[in-house]
Structure formats: C-alpha cells, structure tokens
Amino acid sequence: MEERRKFSRLDISVGVAWRRLGAQMTEALADSDATRNIAEGGVCLVANERFEIGDRVELTLTLPSQKIVKTLGEVVWVQDAAMARQDGIQRFDIGVAFSSLPQEEWQEMKQFLYSFP
C-alpha cells in the first residue's frame, strides 16, 4: 500500500476541545489521550462519539507549552479505536486534516512539532 502522508507525525497526546461546525463545544476526554498523534497537516483525535467523513470541525489544541492553537479541519477517516475504555464506552480514532490554520498558529504548531529529536 502506498503511503499518502505528506508530513511526519508525532505520536503524542495533547489537550484538545472540538466541535462540529454548528454544534456546541465538546470538552476533551477526561483522560490524557485526547490525541493519538499530530502533524503539520492534521491530527488523530480519540473520541467517544462517531464522526462522519466530511464533517467540518473547529479544534482548539493545547500544546504542552500551554500555547493554544485554533484551527478548522475536515474529518478524512474514522475507525474504531484500538483500545476500549475501562468503562466499556466505545471510542473512535478520527483523522482530521487541517483546512484553515492561520499563519501564527501554523508557526506555533511547526515549532512544537520540530522541537522533538
């Protein structure tokens, strides 16, 4: 299978709040795995609700430096998460491609991603 990824990803959990456009803001999961990985082009969220491919979302990411990055994105894939929560609630991995990342936020994201060896 051909690799389609344009950017290297960083397997890290960062805080995230999201909402589907037109819906109320949903807080990140209570545990620490709100994201599975992150890259310049998008993020993999771990959610306890199913999204549909094509859903447009607003994301607020809290980087470990406590810097906030706000962006819009589009759901490009959805799959059952590899791990179920201990409380038995189904979780989903949600691939979101950034569709509108302002220059300042893009610079913050890039600085964060490339600060790891």
N, C-alpha and C positions, 0 to 999 in steps of 0.2 A: 504494500500500500504506500502510495506517495505521501510524503509529509507536506502538509499545506501551511504549516505555521510560518509566519513571516518574522516573528520576534521570539527570542529566547524567553522562557518563562521561569519564574522564581516560585518554587514551592514554599509558600509562606502564608500564614494566616494573618490577615489584617482586619480591623473592625470595619464593618460596612452596614449602612442602612440603605434600603432601596424602596422604591415604589414603582408600580406600573403607572405609566402616564395616565392621569385621570383617576387615580386611586389614592387612598390615604397612605402616608408614610408607614412602613413596617420596620420595626426595630430589628437589628441583627439578632441572630440566635443567642441564647443566654450563654452557651459555651463558647470556647475560643476558636472554633473552626468556621468562622463566618466566610472565609475564602479558602479555597484549596490551593490556588496559585494565581499569580498575577503577571502580566506582561505589558509592554508598551501598547499592544493592540487590544487588550481586553483582560477579562478576569473570569475565573471559575468560582461561582458562588455555591455555597451549600445552603439549601433552603428546605423548609419543611412544607412547602407548597409547590405545586407544579406550575411551571410557566409554559407557555406555548412558543414555538419557534416564530419569530417575527414580533413578539411582544416588545414594546419600547419601554425602557426603564430609566429612571433617574437614580444615580448612585451617589452616595456620599461615603468615601473611603477615609478611614482614619489611619494614617501611616504610623509606624512605631515612634517616629519623632513627634507625634501628635499633630502633624500638619494634616489639614483637611483637603481632600481633592474631590471636587464635584464634577460630574460628567453625565452625559446621556449615553445610552447604549441600546443595542438590539440583541435579543436572545437569538443565538445562532445554533445552539444544540441543547438538548435536555436528556439526561439519563438518570436511572436510579443510582443513588449514592452507594458506594461500596460498603459503607458501614451504616447499620441502623442504630438509632439512638437507644440507650438503655431503656428508655420509657416506651419503646416499641413504635414510636412515630416514624413513618416513612420519610426519608429525606431524598433530595434530588440534587445532582450536580447540574448547574445551569451555566452554560458558556455564554458570556455577554461580550460582544465586540463593542469597543468604544466608538460612538458615532459623532460625538461632539465633545472634544476635550480641549478647553481653552488653553492657549499658549502657556500661561503661567502655571496652570495645573499640570500640563504636559511636562514642563521643565521639572516640577516637583516630583512627578512620577519617575521621570527618567533618572534624576539624581538619586532617588531612593533605590531603583532597580539596579543601578550600576555601582551602588555603594557596597555591594556584596562581592567577595572574590570569586 
